Amino acid sequence: MAGHIQVARQDGVQIIRLIGDVRLNLCMAFDSYIRDVLGKAEFDNVLIDLSEAEGIDSTTLGQLAKISILCKDRFRIVPTVYSPSASITRILMSMGFDAVFHILEEPFSNETEFQDWVVDSMDEERARLEVIAAHKVLMSLNDANKSKFSELVETLECGRF
């Protein structure tokens, strides 16, 4: 299933639901939400709901890490990721997300009404810059990520792709 992003707010918590196969094509929408909502609004916490996600690429993981850094720096909170899928949770753990997020695997009730978060498509150069930025955030989490993604970032920065 093609990926998309839904958002909601409930009791002071910003909720971001990632649905389907969440990949690079959604990074503009994700970045817009981070900048326009999380970067400006007041909230008590952030919950990222991955219960309907089928797959997440490294660019999306970098944007999730960006949310954690923003929440810590601006609001002194640690956001929560809800990930009932063992395979997605393994990916999160391998990237060091357990150090920057609370990770929940147990089901919880959520009756919030969500809205789709959509923005215009982006050009190739903007996409390249978003991919670089997202991977640099992932690299900042730990040495393993730095080793994993440094060659990709270097290649993209030099325009060799």
CNS distance restraints for C-alpha pairs under 8 A (distance, minus, plus):
assign (resid   1 and name CA) (resid  20 and name CA) 5.08 0.50 0.50
assign (resid   1 and name CA) (resid  21 and name CA) 6.12 0.50 0.50
assign (resid   1 and name CA) (resid  54 and name CA) 7.90 0.50 0.50
assign (resid   2 and name CA) (resid  20 and name CA) 5.55 0.50 0.50
assign (resid   2 and name CA) (resid  21 and name CA) 5.51 0.50 0.50
assign (resid   2 and name CA) (resid  22 and name CA) 7.42 0.50 0.50
assign (resid   3 and name CA) (resid  18 and name CA) 7.24 0.50 0.50
assign (resid   3 and name CA) (resid  19 and name CA) 5.33 0.50 0.50
assign (resid   3 and name CA) (resid  20 and name CA) 4.24 0.50 0.50
assign (resid   3 and name CA) (resid  21 and name CA) 4.47 0.50 0.50
assign (resid   3 and name CA) (resid  22 and name CA) 4.64 0.50 0.50
assign (resid   3 and name CA) (resid  23 and name CA) 7.13 0.50 0.50
assign (resid   3 and name CA) (resid  26 and name CA) 7.50 0.50 0.50
assign (resid   3 and name CA) (resid  53 and name CA) 7.82 0.50 0.50
assign (resid   4 and name CA) (resid  18 and name CA) 6.20 0.50 0.50
assign (resid   4 and name CA) (resid  19 and name CA) 5.35 0.50 0.50
assign (resid   4 and name CA) (resid  20 and name CA) 6.68 0.50 0.50
assign (resid   4 and name CA) (resid  21 and name CA) 7.86 0.50 0.50
assign (resid   4 and name CA) (resid  22 and name CA) 6.68 0.50 0.50
assign (resid   4 and name CA) (resid  26 and name CA) 6.95 0.50 0.50
assign (resid   4 and name CA) (resid 116 and name CA) 7.48 0.50 0.50
assign (resid   4 and name CA) (resid 117 and name CA) 7.77 0.50 0.50
assign (resid   5 and name CA) (resid  16 and name CA) 7.03 0.50 0.50
assign (resid   5 and name CA) (resid  17 and name CA) 5.81 0.50 0.50
assign (resid   5 and name CA) (resid  18 and name CA) 4.90 0.50 0.50
assign (resid   5 and name CA) (resid  19 and name CA) 6.18 0.50 0.50
assign (resid   5 and name CA) (resid  26 and name CA) 7.84 0.50 0.50
assign (resid   5 and name CA) (resid  29 and name CA) 7.79 0.50 0.50
assign (resid   5 and name CA) (resid  30 and name CA) 7.61 0.50 0.50
assign (resid   5 and name CA) (resid 116 and name CA) 5.92 0.50 0.50
assign (resid   5 and name CA) (resid 117 and name CA) 5.57 0.50 0.50
assign (resid   5 and name CA) (resid 118 and name CA) 7.53 0.50 0.50
assign (resid   6 and name CA) (resid  16 and name CA) 5.96 0.50 0.50
assign (resid   6 and name CA) (resid  17 and name CA) 5.06 0.50 0.50
assign (resid   6 and name CA) (resid  18 and name CA) 6.58 0.50 0.50
assign (resid   6 and name CA) (resid  19 and name CA) 7.74 0.50 0.50
assign (resid   6 and name CA) (resid 114 and name CA) 5.74 0.50 0.50
assign (resid   6 and name CA) (resid 115 and name CA) 5.22 0.50 0.50
assign (resid   6 and name CA) (resid 116 and name CA) 4.29 0.50 0.50
assign (resid   6 and name CA) (resid 117 and name CA) 5.41 0.50 0.50
assign (resid   7 and name CA) (resid  14 and name CA) 7.42 0.50 0.50
assign (resid   7 and name CA) (resid  15 and name CA) 5.58 0.50 0.50
assign (resid   7 and name CA) (resid  16 and name CA) 4.67 0.50 0.50
assign (resid   7 and name CA) (resid  17 and name CA) 6.10 0.50 0.50
assign (resid   7 and name CA) (resid 114 and name CA) 5.32 0.50 0.50
assign (resid   7 and name CA) (resid 115 and name CA) 5.43 0.50 0.50
assign (resid   7 and name CA) (resid 116 and name CA) 6.40 0.50 0.50
assign (resid   7 and name CA) (resid 117 and name CA) 6.42 0.50 0.50
assign (resid   8 and name CA) (resid  14 and name CA) 6.09 0.50 0.50
assign (resid   8 and name CA) (resid  15 and name CA) 5.10 0.50 0.50
assign (resid   8 and name CA) (resid  16 and name CA) 6.71 0.50 0.50
assign (resid   8 and name CA) (resid 112 and name CA) 6.86 0.50 0.50
assign (resid   8 and name CA) (resid 113 and name CA) 6.52 0.50 0.50
assign (resid   8 and name CA) (resid 114 and name CA) 4.93 0.50 0.50
assign (resid   8 and name CA) (resid 115 and name CA) 6.49 0.50 0.50
assign (resid   9 and name CA) (resid  13 and name CA) 5.51 0.50 0.50
assign (resid   9 and name CA) (resid  14 and name CA) 4.63 0.50 0.50
assign (resid   9 and name CA) (resid  15 and name CA) 5.79 0.50 0.50
assign (resid   9 and name CA) (resid 112 and name CA) 7.77 0.50 0.50
assign (resid  10 and name CA) (resid  14 and name CA) 6.74 0.50 0.50
assign (resid  10 and name CA) (resid  15 and name CA) 7.51 0.50 0.50
assign (resid  10 and name CA) (resid 112 and name CA) 6.82 0.50 0.50
assign (resid  12 and name CA) (resid  43 and name CA) 5.05 0.50 0.50
assign (resid  12 and name CA) (resid  44 and name CA) 5.16 0.50 0.50
assign (resid  12 and name CA) (resid  45 and name CA) 6.88 0.50 0.50
assign (resid  13 and name CA) (resid  43 and name CA) 5.91 0.50 0.50
assign (resid  13 and name CA) (resid  44 and name CA) 5.57 0.50 0.50
assign (resid  13 and name CA) (resid  45 and name CA) 4.81 0.50 0.50
assign (resid  13 and name CA) (resid  46 and name CA) 5.41 0.50 0.50
assign (resid  13 and name CA) (resid  47 and name CA) 6.89 0.50 0.50
assign (resid  14 and name CA) (resid  43 and name CA) 6.77 0.50 0.50
assign (resid  14 and name CA) (resid  44 and name CA) 7.99 0.50 0.50
assign (resid  14 and name CA) (resid  45 and name CA) 6.38 0.50 0.50
assign (resid  14 and name CA) (resid  46 and name CA) 4.76 0.50 0.50
assign (resid  14 and name CA) (resid  47 and name CA) 6.26 0.50 0.50
assign (resid  15 and name CA) (resid  46 and name CA) 5.85 0.50 0.50
assign (resid  15 and name CA) (resid  47 and name CA) 4.78 0.50 0.50
assign (resid  15 and name CA) (resid  48 and name CA) 5.85 0.50 0.50
assign (resid  15 and name CA) (resid  49 and name CA) 7.07 0.50 0.50
assign (resid  16 and name CA) (resid  46 and name CA) 7.71 0.50 0.50
assign (resid  16 and name CA) (resid  47 and name CA) 6.29 0.50 0.50
assign (resid  16 and name CA) (resid  48 and name CA) 4.80 0.50 0.50
assign (resid  16 and name CA) (resid  49 and name CA) 5.96 0.50 0.50
assign (resid  17 and name CA) (resid  48 and name CA) 5.90 0.50 0.50
assign (resid  17 and name CA) (resid  49 and name CA) 4.55 0.50 0.50
assign (resid  17 and name CA) (resid  50 and name CA) 6.16 0.50 0.50
assign (resid  17 and name CA) (resid  51 and name CA) 7.85 0.50 0.50
assign (resid  17 and name CA) (resid  52 and name CA) 7.67 0.50 0.50
assign (resid  18 and name CA) (resid  22 and name CA) 6.78 0.50 0.50
assign (resid  18 and name CA) (resid  48 and name CA) 7.60 0.50 0.50
assign (resid  18 and name CA) (resid  49 and name CA) 6.36 0.50 0.50
assign (resid  18 and name CA) (resid  50 and name CA) 5.55 0.50 0.50
assign (resid  18 and name CA) (resid  51 and name CA) 7.84 0.50 0.50
assign (resid  18 and name CA) (resid  52 and name CA) 6.58 0.50 0.50
assign (resid  18 and name CA) (resid  53 and name CA) 5.55 0.50 0.50
assign (resid  19 and name CA) (resid  50 and name CA) 7.14 0.50 0.50
assign (resid  19 and name CA) (resid  51 and name CA) 7.81 0.50 0.50
assign (resid  19 and name CA) (resid  52 and name CA) 4.83 0.50 0.50
assign (resid  19 and name CA) (resid  53 and name CA) 4.48 0.50 0.50
assign (resid  19 and name CA) (resid  54 and name CA) 7.13 0.50 0.50
assign (resid  20 and name CA) (resid  52 and name CA) 6.19 0.50 0.50
assign (resid  20 and name CA) (resid  53 and name CA) 4.61 0.50 0.50
assign (resid  20 and name CA) (resid  54 and name CA) 4.85 0.50 0.50
assign (resid  20 and name CA) (resid  55 and name CA) 6.70 0.50 0.50
assign (resid  21 and name CA) (resid  53 and name CA) 6.16 0.50 0.50
assign (resid  21 and name CA) (resid  54 and name CA) 5.06 0.50 0.50
assign (resid  21 and name CA) (resid  55 and name CA) 4.57 0.50 0.50
assign (resid  21 and name CA) (resid  56 and name CA) 6.22 0.50 0.50
assign (resid  22 and name CA) (resid  26 and name CA) 6.71 0.50 0.50
assign (resid  22 and name CA) (resid  53 and name CA) 7.02 0.50 0.50
assign (resid  22 and name CA) (resid  54 and name CA) 7.58 0.50 0.50
assign (resid  22 and name CA) (resid  55 and name CA) 5.91 0.50 0.50
assign (resid  22 and name CA) (resid  56 and name CA) 4.94 0.50 0.50
assign (resid  22 and name CA) (resid  57 and name CA) 6.67 0.50 0.50
assign (resid  22 and name CA) (resid  60 and name CA) 7.02 0.50 0.50
assign (resid  23 and name CA) (resid  27 and name CA) 7.20 0.50 0.50
assign (resid  23 and name CA) (resid  55 and name CA) 7.84 0.50 0.50
assign (resid  23 and name CA) (resid  56 and name CA) 6.03 0.50 0.50
assign (resid  23 and name CA) (resid  57 and name CA) 5.28 0.50 0.50
assign (resid  23 and name CA) (resid  59 and name CA) 7.11 0.50 0.50
assign (resid  23 and name CA) (resid  60 and name CA) 6.34 0.50 0.50
assign (resid  24 and name CA) (resid  57 and name CA) 7.17 0.50 0.50
assign (resid  24 and name CA) (resid  59 and name CA) 6.13 0.50 0.50
assign (resid  24 and name CA) (resid  60 and name CA) 6.88 0.50 0.50
assign (resid  24 and name CA) (resid 127 and name CA) 7.80 0.50 0.50
assign (resid  24 and name CA) (resid 131 and name CA) 7.62 0.50 0.50
assign (resid  25 and name CA) (resid 121 and name CA) 7.99 0.50 0.50
assign (resid  26 and name CA) (resid  30 and name CA) 6.19 0.50 0.50
assign (resid  27 and name CA) (resid  31 and name CA) 5.86 0.50 0.50
assign (resid  27 and name CA) (resid  59 and name CA) 7.26 0.50 0.50
assign (resid  27 and name CA) (resid  60 and name CA) 6.65 0.50 0.50
assign (resid  27 and name CA) (resid  63 and name CA) 7.74 0.50 0.50
assign (resid  27 and name CA) (resid 127 and name CA) 7.68 0.50 0.50
assign (resid  27 and name CA) (resid 130 and name CA) 7.09 0.50 0.50
assign (resid  28 and name CA) (resid  32 and name CA) 6.02 0.50 0.50
assign (resid  28 and name CA) (resid 119 and name CA) 6.97 0.50 0.50
assign (resid  28 and name CA) (resid 120 and name CA) 7.78 0.50 0.50
assign (resid  28 and name CA) (resid 121 and name CA) 7.00 0.50 0.50
assign (resid  28 and name CA) (resid 122 and name CA) 6.60 0.50 0.50
assign (resid  28 and name CA) (resid 127 and name CA) 7.58 0.50 0.50
assign (resid  28 and name CA) (resid 130 and name CA) 7.74 0.50 0.50
assign (resid  29 and name CA) (resid  33 and name CA) 6.29 0.50 0.50
assign (resid  29 and name CA) (resid 117 and name CA) 6.69 0.50 0.50
assign (resid  29 and name CA) (resid 118 and name CA) 5.72 0.50 0.50
assign (resid  29 and name CA) (resid 119 and name CA) 5.24 0.50 0.50
assign (resid  29 and name CA) (resid 120 and name CA) 7.77 0.50 0.50
assign (resid  30 and name CA) (resid  34 and name CA) 6.31 0.50 0.50
assign (resid  30 and name CA) (resid  63 and name CA) 7.28 0.50 0.50
assign (resid  31 and name CA) (resid  35 and name CA) 6.09 0.50 0.50
assign (resid  31 and name CA) (resid  63 and name CA) 7.17 0.50 0.50
assign (resid  32 and name CA) (resid  36 and name CA) 5.70 0.50 0.50
assign (resid  32 and name CA) (resid  37 and name CA) 7.86 0.50 0.50
assign (resid  32 and name CA) (resid 119 and name CA) 7.53 0.50 0.50
assign (resid  33 and name CA) (resid  37 and name CA) 5.30 0.50 0.50
assign (resid  33 and name CA) (resid  38 and name CA) 6.65 0.50 0.50
assign (resid  33 and name CA) (resid 117 and name CA) 7.70 0.50 0.50
assign (resid  34 and name CA) (resid  38 and name CA) 4.89 0.50 0.50
assign (resid  34 and name CA) (resid  39 and name CA) 5.91 0.50 0.50
assign (resid  34 and name CA) (resid  67 and name CA) 6.81 0.50 0.50
assign (resid  35 and name CA) (resid  39 and name CA) 4.82 0.50 0.50
assign (resid  35 and name CA) (resid  40 and name CA) 7.26 0.50 0.50
assign (resid  36 and name CA) (resid  40 and name CA) 6.18 0.50 0.50
assign (resid  37 and name CA) (resid  41 and name CA) 5.51 0.50 0.50
assign (resid  38 and name CA) (resid  42 and name CA) 7.74 0.50 0.50
assign (resid  38 and name CA) (resid  67 and name CA) 7.89 0.50 0.50
assign (resid  39 and name CA) (resid  70 and name CA) 7.50 0.50 0.50
assign (resid  44 and name CA) (resid  77 and name CA) 7.89 0.50 0.50
assign (resid  45 and name CA) (resid  71 and name CA) 7.94 0.50 0.50
assign (resid  45 and name CA) (resid  77 and name CA) 6.64 0.50 0.50
assign (resid  45 and name CA) (resid  78 and name CA) 7.52 0.50 0.50
assign (resid  45 and name CA) (resid  79 and name CA) 6.00 0.50 0.50
assign (resid  45 and name CA) (resid  80 and name CA) 7.96 0.50 0.50
assign (resid  46 and name CA) (resid  71 and name CA) 7.99 0.50 0.50
assign (resid  46 and name CA) (resid  79 and name CA) 4.92 0.50 0.50
assign (resid  46 and name CA) (resid  80 and name CA) 6.28 0.50 0.50
assign (resid  47 and name CA) (resid  79 and name CA) 6.02 0.50 0.50
assign (resid  47 and name CA) (resid  80 and name CA) 4.82 0.50 0.50
assign (resid  47 and name CA) (resid  81 and name CA) 5.78 0.50 0.50
assign (resid  47 and name CA) (resid  82 and name CA) 7.20 0.50 0.50
assign (resid  48 and name CA) (resid  79 and name CA) 7.77 0.50 0.50
assign (resid  48 and name CA) (resid  80 and name CA) 6.20 0.50 0.50
assign (resid  48 and name CA) (resid  81 and name CA) 4.68 0.50 0.50
assign (resid  48 and name CA) (resid  82 and name CA) 6.10 0.50 0.50
assign (resid  49 and name CA) (resid  81 and name CA) 6.06 0.50 0.50
assign (resid  49 and name CA) (resid  82 and name CA) 4.89 0.50 0.50
assign (resid  49 and name CA) (resid  83 and name CA) 6.78 0.50 0.50
assign (resid  50 and name CA) (resid  81 and name CA) 7.17 0.50 0.50
assign (resid  50 and name CA) (resid  82 and name CA) 5.72 0.50 0.50
assign (resid  50 and name CA) (resid  83 and name CA) 5.10 0.50 0.50
assign (resid  50 and name CA) (resid  84 and name CA) 7.41 0.50 0.50
assign (resid  51 and name CA) (resid  82 and name CA) 6.71 0.50 0.50
assign (resid  51 and name CA) (resid  83 and name CA) 5.73 0.50 0.50
assign (resid  51 and name CA) (resid  84 and name CA) 5.84 0.50 0.50
assign (resid  51 and name CA) (resid  85 and name CA) 7.07 0.50 0.50
assign (resid  55 and name CA) (resid  88 and name CA) 7.22 0.50 0.50
assign (resid  56 and name CA) (resid  60 and name CA) 6.20 0.50 0.50
assign (resid  56 and name CA) (resid  61 and name CA) 6.91 0.50 0.50
assign (resid  56 and name CA) (resid  88 and name CA) 7.67 0.50 0.50
assign (resid  57 and name CA) (resid  61 and name CA) 6.40 0.50 0.50
assign (resid  58 and name CA) (resid  62 and name CA) 6.13 0.50 0.50
assign (resid  58 and name CA) (resid 134 and name CA) 7.88 0.50 0.50
assign (resid  58 and name CA) (resid 135 and name CA) 7.10 0.50 0.50
assign (resid  59 and name CA) (resid  63 and name CA) 6.40 0.50 0.50
assign (resid  59 and name CA) (resid 130 and name CA) 7.90 0.50 0.50
assign (resid  59 and name CA) (resid 131 and name CA) 5.60 0.50 0.50
assign (resid  59 and name CA) (resid 134 and name CA) 5.36 0.50 0.50
assign (resid  59 and name CA) (resid 135 and name CA) 6.23 0.50 0.50
assign (resid  60 and name CA) (resid  64 and name CA) 6.21 0.50 0.50
assign (resid  60 and name CA) (resid 134 and name CA) 7.34 0.50 0.50
assign (resid  61 and name CA) (resid  65 and name CA) 6.24 0.50 0.50
assign (resid  61 and name CA) (resid  92 and name CA) 7.92 0.50 0.50
assign (resid  61 and name CA) (resid 134 and name CA) 7.50 0.50 0.50
assign (resid  61 and name CA) (resid 138 and name CA) 7.26 0.50 0.50
assign (resid  62 and name CA) (resid  66 and name CA) 6.20 0.50 0.50
assign (resid  62 and name CA) (resid 133 and name CA) 7.78 0.50 0.50
assign (resid  62 and name CA) (resid 134 and name CA) 4.10 0.50 0.50
assign (resid  62 and name CA) (resid 135 and name CA) 5.44 0.50 0.50
assign (resid  62 and name CA) (resid 136 and name CA) 7.54 0.50 0.50
assign (resid  62 and name CA) (resid 137 and name CA) 5.58 0.50 0.50
assign (resid  62 and name CA) (resid 138 and name CA) 4.99 0.50 0.50
assign (resid  63 and name CA) (resid  67 and name CA) 6.44 0.50 0.50
assign (resid  63 and name CA) (resid 134 and name CA) 5.41 0.50 0.50
assign (resid  63 and name CA) (resid 137 and name CA) 7.68 0.50 0.50
assign (resid  64 and name CA) (resid  68 and name CA) 6.61 0.50 0.50
assign (resid  65 and name CA) (resid  69 and name CA) 6.33 0.50 0.50
assign (resid  65 and name CA) (resid  97 and name CA) 7.54 0.50 0.50
assign (resid  65 and name CA) (resid 100 and name CA) 7.59 0.50 0.50
assign (resid  65 and name CA) (resid 137 and name CA) 6.47 0.50 0.50
assign (resid  65 and name CA) (resid 138 and name CA) 6.51 0.50 0.50
assign (resid  66 and name CA) (resid  70 and name CA) 6.13 0.50 0.50
assign (resid  66 and name CA) (resid 134 and name CA) 7.39 0.50 0.50
assign (resid  66 and name CA) (resid 137 and name CA) 6.32 0.50 0.50
assign (resid  67 and name CA) (resid  71 and name CA) 6.08 0.50 0.50
assign (resid  67 and name CA) (resid  79 and name CA) 7.92 0.50 0.50
assign (resid  68 and name CA) (resid  72 and name CA) 6.13 0.50 0.50
assign (resid  68 and name CA) (resid  78 and name CA) 6.51 0.50 0.50
assign (resid  68 and name CA) (resid  79 and name CA) 6.06 0.50 0.50
assign (resid  68 and name CA) (resid 100 and name CA) 6.19 0.50 0.50
assign (resid  68 and name CA) (resid 101 and name CA) 6.71 0.50 0.50
assign (resid  69 and name CA) (resid  73 and name CA) 5.98 0.50 0.50
assign (resid  69 and name CA) (resid 100 and name CA) 7.81 0.50 0.50
assign (resid  70 and name CA) (resid  74 and name CA) 5.72 0.50 0.50
assign (resid  70 and name CA) (resid  75 and name CA) 7.64 0.50 0.50
assign (resid  71 and name CA) (resid  75 and name CA) 5.20 0.50 0.50
assign (resid  71 and name CA) (resid  76 and name CA) 6.12 0.50 0.50
assign (resid  71 and name CA) (resid  77 and name CA) 5.48 0.50 0.50
assign (resid  71 and name CA) (resid  78 and name CA) 6.45 0.50 0.50
assign (resid  71 and name CA) (resid  79 and name CA) 6.88 0.50 0.50
assign (resid  72 and name CA) (resid  76 and name CA) 4.26 0.50 0.50
assign (resid  72 and name CA) (resid  77 and name CA) 5.06 0.50 0.50
assign (resid  72 and name CA) (resid  78 and name CA) 6.06 0.50 0.50
assign (resid  78 and name CA) (resid 100 and name CA) 6.68 0.50 0.50
assign (resid  78 and name CA) (resid 101 and name CA) 5.70 0.50 0.50
assign (resid  78 and name CA) (resid 102 and name CA) 6.75 0.50 0.50
assign (resid  79 and name CA) (resid 100 and name CA) 7.83 0.50 0.50
assign (resid  79 and name CA) (resid 101 and name CA) 5.39 0.50 0.50
assign (resid  79 and name CA) (resid 102 and name CA) 6.28 0.50 0.50
assign (resid  80 and name CA) (resid 101 and name CA) 5.42 0.50 0.50
assign (resid  80 and name CA) (resid 102 and name CA) 4.53 0.50 0.50
assign (resid  80 and name CA) (resid 103 and name CA) 5.78 0.50 0.50
assign (resid  80 and name CA) (resid 104 and name CA) 7.18 0.50 0.50
assign (resid  81 and name CA) (resid 101 and name CA) 6.52 0.50 0.50
assign (resid  81 and name CA) (resid 102 and name CA) 6.14 0.50 0.50
assign (resid  81 and name CA) (resid 103 and name CA) 4.88 0.50 0.50
assign (resid  81 and name CA) (resid 104 and name CA) 6.12 0.50 0.50
assign (resid  82 and name CA) (resid 103 and name CA) 5.99 0.50 0.50
assign (resid  82 and name CA) (resid 104 and name CA) 4.73 0.50 0.50
assign (resid  82 and name CA) (resid 105 and name CA) 5.92 0.50 0.50
assign (resid  82 and name CA) (resid 106 and name CA) 7.89 0.50 0.50
assign (resid  83 and name CA) (resid  88 and name CA) 6.83 0.50 0.50
assign (resid  83 and name CA) (resid  89 and name CA) 5.90 0.50 0.50
assign (resid  83 and name CA) (resid 103 and name CA) 6.98 0.50 0.50
assign (resid  83 and name CA) (resid 104 and name CA) 6.08 0.50 0.50
assign (resid  83 and name CA) (resid 105 and name CA) 5.11 0.50 0.50
assign (resid  84 and name CA) (resid  89 and name CA) 7.39 0.50 0.50
assign (resid  84 and name CA) (resid 104 and name CA) 7.46 0.50 0.50
assign (resid  84 and name CA) (resid 105 and name CA) 4.50 0.50 0.50
assign (resid  84 and name CA) (resid 106 and name CA) 6.41 0.50 0.50
assign (resid  84 and name CA) (resid 107 and name CA) 7.02 0.50 0.50
assign (resid  85 and name CA) (resid  89 and name CA) 6.10 0.50 0.50
assign (resid  85 and name CA) (resid 105 and name CA) 7.57 0.50 0.50
assign (resid  86 and name CA) (resid  90 and name CA) 6.09 0.50 0.50
assign (resid  87 and name CA) (resid  91 and name CA) 6.50 0.50 0.50
assign (resid  88 and name CA) (resid  92 and name CA) 6.30 0.50 0.50
assign (resid  89 and name CA) (resid  93 and name CA) 6.14 0.50 0.50
assign (resid  90 and name CA) (resid  94 and name CA) 6.06 0.50 0.50
assign (resid  91 and name CA) (resid  95 and name CA) 6.36 0.50 0.50
assign (resid  92 and name CA) (resid  96 and name CA) 6.55 0.50 0.50
assign (resid  92 and name CA) (resid  97 and name CA) 5.29 0.50 0.50
assign (resid  92 and name CA) (resid  98 and name CA) 7.31 0.50 0.50
assign (resid  93 and name CA) (resid  97 and name CA) 5.45 0.50 0.50
assign (resid  93 and name CA) (resid  98 and name CA) 5.82 0.50 0.50
assign (resid  95 and name CA) (resid 138 and name CA) 7.42 0.50 0.50
assign (resid  95 and name CA) (resid 141 and name CA) 7.69 0.50 0.50
assign (resid  95 and name CA) (resid 142 and name CA) 7.89 0.50 0.50
assign (resid  95 and name CA) (resid 144 and name CA) 7.89 0.50 0.50
assign (resid  95 and name CA) (resid 145 and name CA) 6.45 0.50 0.50
assign (resid  96 and name CA) (resid 100 and name CA) 7.44 0.50 0.50
assign (resid  96 and name CA) (resid 141 and name CA) 6.63 0.50 0.50
assign (resid  96 and name CA) (resid 142 and name CA) 6.94 0.50 0.50
assign (resid  97 and name CA) (resid 101 and name CA) 5.71 0.50 0.50
assign (resid  98 and name CA) (resid 102 and name CA) 6.46 0.50 0.50
assign (resid  98 and name CA) (resid 103 and name CA) 6.51 0.50 0.50
assign (resid 122 and name CA) (resid 126 and name CA) 6.14 0.50 0.50
assign (resid 122 and name CA) (resid 127 and name CA) 6.35 0.50 0.50
assign (resid 123 and name CA) (resid 127 and name CA) 6.28 0.50 0.50
assign (resid 124 and name CA) (resid 128 and name CA) 6.19 0.50 0.50
assign (resid 125 and name CA) (resid 129 and name CA) 6.31 0.50 0.50
assign (resid 126 and name CA) (resid 130 and name CA) 6.18 0.50 0.50
assign (resid 127 and name CA) (resid 131 and name CA) 6.16 0.50 0.50
assign (resid 128 and name CA) (resid 132 and name CA) 6.25 0.50 0.50
assign (resid 128 and name CA) (resid 156 and name CA) 6.89 0.50 0.50
assign (resid 129 and name CA) (resid 133 and name CA) 6.14 0.50 0.50
assign (resid 130 and name CA) (resid 134 and name CA) 6.05 0.50 0.50
assign (resid 131 and name CA) (resid 135 and name CA) 6.16 0.50 0.50
assign (resid 132 and name CA) (resid 136 and name CA) 6.14 0.50 0.50
assign (resid 132 and name CA) (resid 153 and name CA) 5.64 0.50 0.50
assign (resid 132 and name CA) (resid 156 and name CA) 6.76 0.50 0.50
assign (resid 132 and name CA) (resid 157 and name CA) 7.23 0.50 0.50
assign (resid 133 and name CA) (resid 137 and name CA) 6.39 0.50 0.50
assign (resid 134 and name CA) (resid 138 and name CA) 6.49 0.50 0.50
assign (resid 135 and name CA) (resid 139 and name CA) 6.09 0.50 0.50
assign (resid 135 and name CA) (resid 149 and name CA) 6.64 0.50 0.50
assign (resid 135 and name CA) (resid 153 and name CA) 6.89 0.50 0.50
assign (resid 136 and name CA) (resid 140 and name CA) 6.24 0.50 0.50
assign (resid 136 and name CA) (resid 153 and name CA) 7.35 0.50 0.50
assign (resid 137 and name CA) (resid 141 and name CA) 6.87 0.50 0.50
assign (resid 138 and name CA) (resid 142 and name CA) 7.69 0.50 0.50
assign (resid 138 and name CA) (resid 145 and name CA) 6.19 0.50 0.50
assign (resid 138 and name CA) (resid 146 and name CA) 7.43 0.50 0.50
assign (resid 139 and name CA) (resid 143 and name CA) 7.01 0.50 0.50
assign (resid 139 and name CA) (resid 144 and name CA) 7.83 0.50 0.50
assign (resid 139 and name CA) (resid 145 and name CA) 4.78 0.50 0.50
assign (resid 139 and name CA) (resid 146 and name CA) 4.11 0.50 0.50
assign (resid 139 and name CA) (resid 147 and name CA) 7.73 0.50 0.50
assign (resid 139 and name CA) (resid 149 and name CA) 6.68 0.50 0.50
assign (resid 139 and name CA) (resid 150 and name CA) 7.46 0.50 0.50
assign (resid 140 and name CA) (resid 145 and name CA) 7.61 0.50 0.50
assign (resid 140 and name CA) (resid 146 and name CA) 6.86 0.50 0.50
assign (resid 141 and name CA) (resid 145 and name CA) 6.94 0.50 0.50
assign (resid 141 and name CA) (resid 146 and name CA) 7.97 0.50 0.50
assign (resid 142 and name CA) (resid 146 and name CA) 6.39 0.50 0.50
assign (resid 143 and name CA) (resid 147 and name CA) 6.14 0.50 0.50
assign (resid 144 and name CA) (resid 148 and name CA) 6.13 0.50 0.50
assign (resid 145 and name CA) (resid 149 and name CA) 6.04 0.50 0.50
assign (resid 146 and name CA) (resid 150 and name CA) 5.57 0.50 0.50
assign (resid 147 and name CA) (resid 151 and name CA) 7.90 0.50 0.50
assign (resid 149 and name CA) (resid 153 and name CA) 6.24 0.50 0.50
assign (resid 150 and name CA) (resid 154 and name CA) 6.07 0.50 0.50
assign (resid 151 and name CA) (resid 155 and name CA) 6.06 0.50 0.50
assign (resid 152 and name CA) (resid 156 and name CA) 6.17 0.50 0.50
assign (resid 153 and name CA) (resid 157 and name CA) 5.98 0.50 0.50
assign (resid 154 and name CA) (resid 158 and name CA) 6.21 0.50 0.50
assign (resid 155 and name CA) (resid 159 and name CA) 6.23 0.50 0.50
assign (resid 155 and name CA) (resid 160 and name CA) 5.23 0.50 0.50
assign (resid 155 and name CA) (resid 161 and name CA) 6.60 0.50 0.50
assign (resid 156 and name CA) (resid 160 and name CA) 5.95 0.50 0.50
assign (resid 156 and name CA) (resid 161 and name CA) 6.29 0.50 0.50
